[in-house]
Amino acid sequence: MKRIFTYTISPEDDGCILRDFLSQQGFSRHILVGMKPYSDSLLLNGERPFLNRVLQAGETLAVTLRDEVSSEKIPPVELPLSILYEDEDILLINKPANMPIHPSQGNYDNTLANAVAWYYQQKGETFVYRCINRLDRDTTGVLVLAKNALSAALLSNMMQQRQIHRTYLAVVEGMPPSKGIIDAPIGRVCDSTIERQVDFEHGERAVTHYQLLKSCGKYSLIQLNLETGRTHQIRVHMKHIGHPLPGDFLYNPNYQDFQRQPLHSWKLEFHHPITAESLTFQAPLPEDMHLFQ
């Protein structure tokens, strides 16, 4: 897969060093090193420049990024893949339940990564798997992948800066207050590599905002927004206030009505990493959360 970025040097950037200009656009040293083997990866006015070149207003810079080999250890497998949006830089997926996002021990050929690898293999294109926001195996909904190294670097920085806004929907037991803020630190349970708990002594700060949308008494549908992104944050916080998600094998293994924790990544809002266009993507509520369709 190849992506070409073209820039016209503005009067504001007149006199800027090329290396500094590239850094301002998001090209890290790691990306630049990966471009070195190709003579046409960096062209200024059609010629290969030195990185200490002083830029002049009106000059044209072309940067070419290549993924010549697909991600290793991700075999293409024909699996369900629901694409919400795709362009040259990003791919938005509506992830189903019971699908890990990347291969691991015991999950070699049943992941979202395998499905994406198959999708691009059928198109005759290479694809390096760069997943930006991570979802648990049983969590459904919107997930964004970067299609090149630059969009990946910019989106990852946006995640760190809390500039990708995530809204979740969840079914919980009982009826919580109409809205609330849970500010309770989360840490790892002793002797467990997976399980988390509220830990006011050793945990890291975690803040969840929630709002009650609908209730049938036994269960309620809530909307959640996260200030922080701790592992299992929603599941741990809702259990902490006495309204756990049903069907949660770690925190509330009540399978009477749900076979997985009914947690759904409903909406992502962010600016496009390359064009800066304001984007909003939504994934419809899955069928197994049918009580509130």
Disulfide bonds with the S-S distance in Angstrom:
none
